[in-house]
Amino acid sequence: MTKQYVTTAIDYPNAAPHMGHVLEKVLADVCVRWMRLKGDDVRFQIGTDEHGIKIQQTAAKEKLTPKELVDRNVPLFQDLYARLGISADLFIRTSDRCKHWPTVMELWKRLQEEKMLEKRTYTGLYCSGCERFLTKKDLVDGNCDVHQRAPEEVREENYFFLLSKETAWLKKLLKKEYKIVPTFRENETLALLEQGCEDVSFSRPKSSLSWGIPVPDDPNQVMYVWCDALTNYISGLGYFTDHEMKQWWEDATVTHVIGKDIARFHALIWPAMLKHAGVRSPDRLLIHGFLTSEGEKMSKSLGNVVKPENVLAHFAGNPDPLRFYLSHEVPVGNDGDFSWKRIDELYIGVLSNKIGNLLNRVLVLLRKEGNEISVPVDASFSQLLKDHWPRYTESMDAFDFSTALTDHVVALAMAGNVKMEEKKPWTLTGTERAEVLGGIGEVLRHISLLLLPFMPETAQKISLQLGVPYAGKMLEKSFVITDEMKTWGGEKGWKAVSEPVILFPQLEKPENAALSPPRRAGHLSP
């Protein structure tokens, strides 16, 4: 059994979670669910990055302590991810002095022993939004490219991590051992290396930053983001303590799922830190892009910020339309766009009409025949499934989730609908009618399995309505898609279907009618 350890970037809880957080967590969760369905042994970790100047400043504005602020905001993230079906095994908090701090303190000491930390007075350009020092080559017209404002010049005494020593080693590592997906993101990182690495600020004076982990043996310094936040990936495994779970790092494939804006830190600083702490490098960096809104960057001033809560409310709390949209519309590594019009088009045109209505029509007709189902010998459909499963698997293994959905899930649903219209089973009788309905029912059984990493609750509902014997176990982390399940007619114990229930009901019209096109509901008549 292959071990997989998957993490996401830890979220900054100075405010409520946004759609960028949702994009990343859904991407990682699809990866994780697919790995489990293949039979891999998986550990999935997410969490929050709770220290830093932004937390300190936000807390002061709201007349709270930093701890009060994070203790108020972190549950917002935990609750949202639970409702999105994010199947994490551990939620790590960097303010956790028992689980996180011991590993960080020990790692700092190891870097110090390796003479990779040097205290020096530094004058630099600091962006409080990025919480990092910028060089002039990072600026565009004198401004931070991310936050569109000029950084402030800061002069202070810091500890620096001597990353400049590791340029040659990092080039070899990134070309051979530490894989960056997709490839064009790897090329971007290698281009940065050609310019040479610079030493990295690893601490701030306590007078500037009081909310953080203190530097060992130097009470006037507080650890800066990199040593604190990046270390969560191994602190969650108890590294450098008496309860280490090294098997999830040493014996597993380690995948970090992160956004393109922090790729360089994970690709360069993190492996160099691990090298000098005596820990091997991760195996893979899976990088996603940014999410815009109606073609423009999300901005409060433009009034186009999409709140996760509003999207969930739009679908009556059902997370699966949003999970489907992000996986279908945003190819991994690329930027994507959130459009209210487009998400409604997919909900109605694909989920409701092509999948939900097909299921309902088949079940209504089968129940008129006493609920019995028998999968016929069907050379065309059988060959279709033989073609789809290997190519679907190839797409999933390559993190090409958009193709997996479009070319396989949606394509099979279309094939089922074509068969329904060609054969018109409601006009048939006897064996011929039973064979057509049994064949389309079997296609729907396969569709539910193919949808399982993306829309887990919906996938199970399809199988429950079909009456498939394994349906009740589909959301268990131990559930594996076997070769028999992927075979035409492979579920021998399947004899009867259950009551049809509309999967994708008609949506309530939003207050702003311009946000969504007209809708029609799924129906139960053939």
N, C-alpha and C positions, 0 to 999 in steps of 0.2 A: 504493500500500500504506500503510495507516494504521499509525503507530508508537504503541505503548503501553508506558508505563513503570509497572510495578506494584511497590509495596514493601509490606512489613508492618512493624509495630513491631519494633524489635530487642529481643531477649529478655535478661532479667537473669540471668546464670548464677551466682547465689550458691547455687543448688541445682539438682537435676535438673529437666528439663522436665516440665510438668504438662499436664492436659487443656485448659486455657485456651490454651496455646501451640498445641496440636494443632488446636483449633477454628479459630483464626485462620489457621494455615498451610494447612489444607485449604480453607477459604473462598477464600483468595487463589489457591491452586493451581487450583481449579475455574475461577475468573475467567480466569486466565492460559491455561489449556488451551483454554478456549472461544475466547478471542481468537485464539490460534494456529490453531485449527481453522477459523476464519472467514477466515484468510489475513492477519491482522495481523502486523506485525513487532514482536515483544515482547521486552522486557528485564524480568526478574523478580529482585528483590533482597531478601534477608533477612539477618539477622545477629544480633550480640550487643552489648549495652550493658554494658561491662565495668568501668566506673569507679564510684566512689561509696562512701558511708559503709557501706552494707550489705555490700559486698564486703570492705571493709577490716575490718569487725567480724567477719564470718564467718571470714575468713582468720586473724585473730588467735585466735579460739576454737579453730580447728583446728591452730594452730601452723604455719601456712603463710604465705608471702608472698602478697599479693593476686595477683601474676602466676602463682604456682604454683596458686592456687585456680582462676583462670579457665582456665588451660591444662589443668587436669584436667577441668573441667566443660563447657567449650565443645564438645569432641568428643561429649559425650552428646547435645547438641542436633543436631549435624551428622549423627550416626549415625541418630538417630530420624527426622529429616526425610528422609534417604535411604530408609529403610525404609517411610516413608509415601508415597513417590513424589512428594515435593515437588520440582517441576522448576525450581528456582531457577538463575539464571545466575551469581549472585555471592552469596557469604556474606561480609559485611563485619564486621570486628571493630574496636571503638573503641579497643582497645589497640594497634592496628596503626599504628606510627609512620610508616610509609612511605605507606600508602594513605589513612589517615584524618586524621592530625594536621595535615598541611600545609593542608588545606582549612579545618579548624576554626580554626587560628591566623590564617589570612588573613581569614576571616569576622569573627573578633573585632576585628581591626584595622580592618576596614571599618565596623563598627558604632561603633567608637570615633571614627573620622574623621567619621562622621555625627552625632556628639554624642548617640548613643542609649544610651551607658553612663555611669553616674554612680556614683562611689564614695561610700558614706555609712555611718555607724554605724546599726545596725538592731537593734531588739529585737522578736522575733517568736516565734510558736508553731511549733515544728518537729516534724514527724512523720518519724521515721527510716524507718518502713515505706514511706511515700509518697516519701521523700526530697525533701520540699518544705515550704516554710513555708505554714501555714494561716492564714486569717482566722477571726474568731469566727463568721462566717456559714457557714463550712465545717464547723463542729462540730455534733454532735448530743449533747445532754446533756453537753457539755464534752469529748467524745471525737471522735477522727477517725472518720468514718462508715465508712471502709473497714476500718481495723484495730482498731476498737473499743477504743482506749486513748487516754488523754490525751496530747497533745503536750507536749514540754518547752519551757520558755521559754528562748530563746537570745538573747544579746546579742553581736553581733560586727560587724566591718567587712566589707561586701560591695560588689561592683559590682552595680548594678541596671540592668536593661534597661527603658527608659522606655516601657512599653507603654501607659501612660495617655494618651499623645499620639495613639494610633491608633484610638480607639474609633469615631469617625465614619467613618474610612476602612474599617475592618473591617466595619461595617454594610453599606456599599455593596458591598464585595467579596463578602460571603457571600450577598447577595441577587441578585448578577448573575453573578459569574465562578467562584467557588469553591463547587462544588455538594456538599452533604452528603446522603448516602444512608444510611438512608431518611429521608423528609421529617420525621418526628416528631423525629429526632435534630437536624435543622436548627433546628427550633423551640426545642428545649432550649438550643442554643447562642445563638440570637438573644435568648432571654430573659436569658441571662447578660450579653450586651452591653448590654441596657437598664439594668443595674445599674452600668455603666461598668467599664472595665478598670483594673487596678491594676498598678503597676510590679512587675517580677519579679526576684527574686534570681538573679544570673547567676554568682556565685562564692562560695567559702567560704575562710576563712583556711587556710593550709597547716597550721597547728597543729591544726585540726579535721579537715581532709580532705587527706591527703597523696597518696592514690591517684587521680590524675586528670591532666588536661592543664594545664600551668602557664599562667597568664595572661601574655601577652606583655608584657615590660618591667615586670613586677611579681612578683618571685619569691616573695612572701609570700602570693600568692593562687592558688587552683586553680579551674579552670572547674567550674561546677556543671552539672547534668545537661542543661539545655536547649540551651545552645550546643554542647555536646559531642555528646549523643545525637541530637538532631533533625537535625544537620548530616550524619548518615550518608547521608541520601537523595541528597545531591549529592557527598559525598566519594567515594562509590562510582563516581561519574562523572568523578572527577578534577578537579572544579571548582577554579578559581584556581591550577591547576598547568600544566605544559607538556604534559600529556596529557589535556586536557579532552575529554569526549565530550558536548558540549552538545546534540547532535542528540536525545539521549534525554530532554532536558528541554524545550528550546526548541521542538522540532518534533514532540513526542509528546504524547499525552494522559497526564497524570500522575495516578495513582490511589494514594492511601495507604490501606491496609487496617489498621484499628486497633480496639482495644477502647473501649467507651464511657467507661471510667474515665480515659482520656487524650485524649478527643476535644477538650476545650477547649484543650489545649496545641497540638494540631495545627491547630485551627481559628483560634486567635488569635495565639499567640506565634510560631509558625513562619512564617506569611505575612508578619507584621510584620518578622521578622528578614530574610527574603528581600528584602523591599522596600528595606530600607536597605543591603543587600549588592549591589543591582543585579541581582537575579534575579527572574524572574516568579513568580507564585504557582502552586501546583499547581492541577489542574483538579477533582479529586474526592476526597472523603473518604468511604470506605465503612466504616461503623461496625457492629461486631457487639456482642452482649450477653455476658453471663456464662453459665457452665455450672454447673448445680447437680448434685447426686447424689441420686437417688431423692427428688427434691422438696425437698431441703435444701441449704444452702450446704455445700460441701466443707470438712471440718474434721478435723484429726487427732484432736481430742478426741472427735468423734462417731464416728470410725473409718470414715467413708464416703468417704475420698479415693480416687478412681479413678486408677490409674496407667496411663499409656499402654502401658507394657510388659506389664501384665496383660491389657489388651484385645487387644493383638497376639498374645500367647501363647494366648489363648482361641480365636483363629481361626488357630492354627498359623502365625503370622507373616504371614498375608494381610492387607494394610492395607485392602482394598476394602470389607469389611463396615463398618468404622469410618468410612471416608470416606462411604459411602452413608448410614449412620445420621445423621451430623452434618448432611449436606446435606438429607436428607429430613425430619429432626425439628426442626431449628433454623432457622426463617425468619430471613433476614438482618436484623440490627438488633435482634432480640428475644433475651431470655434463653432458654436451653434447658435441658433436663434429660437427664442420662445415667442410663439404667435398664438393668440387666443383663437384666431380663425383657423389656423392649421391644426391645433390640437382638437378642435371640434370636428374638423373634417375627418381626421383619423378616427376619432371616437365613433362618428356616425357611419362613415364610409367603409371602414375596415373592421373595427371591433364590433359594432352593432350589426351592420348589414351583412358583412362577409362571414363573420364567425358566430355571433350571437343568434342571428336569425336562422342561419343554417342549422345550428344545433336545435333550436326550438321546432323548426319544421320537421326535422327527422324524428324528434322525440314524440311530437304530437301524432304523427302517422304510425310510429311503432306502438304507441300505447293503444291505438285503435285495433292493433293486432294482438293485444294481450301482453304487451311489454317485452315480449321475447325478442332476442337479437341473435343472429347467427352470421358470422363473418364468412362471406362466400369466397370461393376461389376466384380471384380477379387478377388476371395476368398483367393488365395495364396498371392498375393501382399498386399491385405488389412490386412491379418494377420501378414505379415512381418512387415508392418509399425506399427501395434499395439505392436509388440514385440520390435521394435527398439526404438521408441520414449521414453518409460519409462527408458530403460537402458541407452540411450544417455543422458537423463536428469540426471540420477543418476551419471553418469561419470562426467558431467559438474559441477554438484553441489559439487562433491568431488575434483574438480580441476584436474581430470584425463583426460586431454585434448588429450593426445596421444591415449588413448583407444577410446575416443569419435570419433576421426577421423578414426582410423584404423578399429574398429569393427562396425561402423555404417555408416559413410559417404562412405568410400572406399568399405565396404561390400555391400551397396545398389547399388553403381555404378557397381560393379561386377555382381550383380544380374540382373541389367538392361541389361548389355552386354550379359549375358548368355541367357536371354529371346530373345534378338535381333538375336543371332546366332541360337537359337533353332527354332524360328518361321519364320525367314527369311521373314519379312513383304513385302519386295520388290517383292517377288514371289506370294504374296496373292492379292486378290481383294475384293472389297465390304466391308461388315460388319466385316469380319474376319480381314482384313488389318487394318481397322479403330480402332478395339478394341486393337490390339497388339500395335499400335502406340500410342493410347490414354493412355494405361496402362504404357508404358515406359515413356511417357511424364509426367504422374503423379508422377512416381518415381523421375524424374528429378526435378519436382517442390519441392518435399520433400528434395532432396539433396541440393537444393539452400537454403532452410531454415536452414538445419543442418550446412551448411558452413558459414552462416551469421556472427557468432562471429569471425571466423577465417579469412575469405576472403571476407570482406563485398562488395567490388566493383565487384568481380567475381560473388558472389551470386546474386547480383542485376542484373548483365548482363544476367545470366542464366534465371532469371524470366522475364526480359524484352523481351528476344528472344522468350520465351515461350508464351508471351502475357498475363501473369497472371495479373489480375486487380490491385493488391496491389503493384506491382513491383516498381512503382515510389516512394513509401513511405518507402521502405525498409531501406534506410540509415538515416532516420529521427530518432532522439533519442527517440521519443515517440512511435516508431513502436513496437508492441507487437505481438508475435506469439500466436495466439488464439488456443483454442481447435479445432475449426472448421478447421483451417489451417493444424493441425496435423492429421486430419482425412482423410482417403482415399476418394477422391471425394468431399472433404469438401469445395472447392472453386467453388460455384454454378455459379458465374458470368463469369466463364472462358469458352470462346467459340471458340477463334481463336488464332493462333500463329503468330509470326512476322518473319522478315527476319533473316536467320542464318548468324552469323559472327563468324569467328574463334576466340575462346577465348584465345588459347595458341599458338601463331604463332611460326614458326621456329625461332630459335635463331641464331644470328650472331656468327660465330666461334671466340673465343677469340684469342688474339695475341699468347698466349701460348696454343697451341692446346692440350697439355697434361692435361690441367685443366679440359677438358670436353670430354665426349664420343661423337661419331657421333650422329646426331639428325635427326629426320624426322618430317615434319610438320603435323599438323592436316589437314584433308581434308574434302571436302564437298560432296563426293560421298558415297553412301551406300555400 
